[in-house]
Amino acid sequence: MTFRGQTEDMAAERAAKYLRRIAKLTGARRVSGGAYWLRAGHRRFLVDSEFVRVISRRTDSTCFSAASCPDMLGAEVLASALLQLKSNPELFQKWRRQPGSMFKANGKMFPGKGLVGWE
């Protein structure tokens, strides 16, 4: 194994450990397929490294992409989404209204054009 391979493995281990700590902190439970079930506010979310799903009893559930950059590991993306939703469960409404835009945990939009590929 090369030095670079060791570094990538160590980064993946650190990200996985970080995700476990964040899941415990937010009260999220791991479910099948590596996704996490999170209750925040009056909403229930199913979060994985690509999508955040809002689960509703009224069958009007919705799904949106988790914002990330290409260099982020899946565990980091997932942990970030869990933290953001736990601190501000209303964020999903902004994500739904403005797809492709990136928001901070306080609900304010990041400056710039948004995610690559969204016009």
PATITOR-574384 format. One line per 3 residues: number of its first residue (from 1); their letters; for each residue x negated, y, z of C-alpha. Coordinates in nm, 3 decimals, always signed. Layout:
% PATITOR-574384
NUM	a	X,Y,Z ~ ...
//
This chain:
% PATITOR-574384
1	mtf	+0.000,+0.000,+0.000 ~ -0.133,+0.341,-0.090 ~ -0.148,+0.640,+0.138
4	rgq	+0.137,+0.804,-0.050 ~ +0.354,+0.495,-0.003 ~ +0.283,+0.499,+0.369
7	ted	+0.375,+0.866,+0.389 ~ +0.706,+0.808,+0.206 ~ +0.787,+0.515,+0.436
10	maa	+0.709,+0.724,+0.742 ~ +0.931,+1.008,+0.612 ~ +1.217,+0.763,+0.555
13	era	+1.176,+0.622,+0.907 ~ +1.175,+0.972,+1.059 ~ +1.487,+1.067,+0.861
16	aky	+1.668,+0.751,+0.973 ~ +1.574,+0.816,+1.336 ~ +1.693,+1.176,+1.302
19	lrr	+2.024,+1.059,+1.153 ~ +2.081,+0.819,+1.444 ~ +2.021,+1.104,+1.693
22	iak	+2.258,+1.338,+1.506 ~ +2.526,+1.068,+1.483 ~ +2.505,+1.013,+1.858
25	ltg	+2.514,+1.389,+1.923 ~ +2.820,+1.447,+1.702 ~ +3.003,+1.130,+1.806
28	arr	+2.998,+0.992,+1.452 ~ +3.030,+0.615,+1.409 ~ +2.858,+0.419,+1.136
31	vsg	+3.092,+0.221,+0.911 ~ +3.028,-0.014,+0.622 ~ +2.815,+0.104,+0.332
34	gay	+2.605,+0.342,+0.540 ~ +2.881,+0.602,+0.574 ~ +2.976,+0.769,+0.902
37	wlr	+3.320,+0.835,+1.046 ~ +3.343,+1.176,+1.217 ~ +3.624,+1.343,+1.405
40	agh	+3.580,+1.721,+1.417 ~ +3.853,+1.957,+1.521 ~ +4.185,+1.807,+1.411
43	rrf	+4.033,+1.640,+1.106 ~ +3.871,+1.309,+1.028 ~ +3.584,+1.283,+0.783
46	lvd	+3.410,+0.996,+0.611 ~ +3.059,+1.118,+0.528 ~ +2.786,+0.956,+0.322
49	sef	+2.477,+1.095,+0.151 ~ +2.671,+1.193,-0.164 ~ +3.027,+1.278,-0.063
52	vrv	+3.235,+1.406,+0.224 ~ +3.589,+1.277,+0.234 ~ +3.864,+1.433,+0.442
55	isr	+4.094,+1.158,+0.561 ~ +4.458,+1.251,+0.617 ~ +4.760,+1.059,+0.739
58	rtd	+4.975,+1.247,+0.488 ~ +4.785,+1.084,+0.198 ~ +4.658,+1.419,+0.070
61	stc	+4.296,+1.329,+0.136 ~ +4.026,+1.504,-0.059 ~ +3.662,+1.446,-0.147
64	fsa	+3.375,+1.683,-0.224 ~ +3.003,+1.657,-0.286 ~ +2.751,+1.700,-0.007
67	asc	+2.510,+1.982,-0.092 ~ +2.146,+1.878,-0.115 ~ +1.826,+1.938,-0.301
70	pdm	+1.656,+1.665,-0.507 ~ +1.373,+1.623,-0.255 ~ +1.599,+1.551,+0.043
73	lga	+1.635,+1.195,+0.165 ~ +1.988,+1.057,+0.190 ~ +1.965,+1.035,+0.570
76	evl	+1.875,+1.404,+0.587 ~ +2.170,+1.502,+0.367 ~ +2.405,+1.292,+0.577
79	asa	+2.273,+1.433,+0.906 ~ +2.306,+1.790,+0.777 ~ +2.667,+1.733,+0.669
82	llq	+2.754,+1.579,+1.008 ~ +2.605,+1.875,+1.194 ~ +2.777,+2.133,+0.974
85	lks	+3.118,+1.969,+0.998 ~ +3.094,+1.914,+1.373 ~ +3.003,+2.278,+1.435
88	npe	+3.263,+2.417,+1.190 ~ +3.527,+2.167,+1.068 ~ +3.694,+2.439,+0.858
91	lfq	+3.396,+2.440,+0.618 ~ +3.558,+2.178,+0.398 ~ +3.828,+2.428,+0.296
94	kwr	+3.562,+2.664,+0.160 ~ +3.385,+2.374,-0.012 ~ +3.716,+2.271,-0.172
97	rqp	+3.803,+2.623,-0.292 ~ +3.457,+2.697,-0.434 ~ +3.304,+2.372,-0.565
100	gsm	+2.932,+2.394,-0.629 ~ +2.880,+2.677,-0.380 ~ +2.660,+2.623,-0.078
103	fka	+2.772,+2.744,+0.265 ~ +2.588,+2.783,+0.593 ~ +2.731,+2.621,+0.906
106	ngk	+2.875,+2.959,+1.010 ~ +3.086,+2.965,+0.690 ~ +2.887,+3.231,+0.503
109	mfp	+2.774,+3.152,+0.150 ~ +2.406,+3.113,+0.068 ~ +2.287,+3.380,-0.175
112	gkg	+2.230,+3.267,-0.532 ~ +2.424,+3.091,-0.802 ~ +2.503,+2.772,-0.613
115	lvg	+2.422,+2.416,-0.704 ~ +2.245,+2.326,-1.024 ~ +2.484,+2.201,-1.290
118	we	+2.786,+2.394,-1.157 ~ +2.883,+2.694,-1.364
//
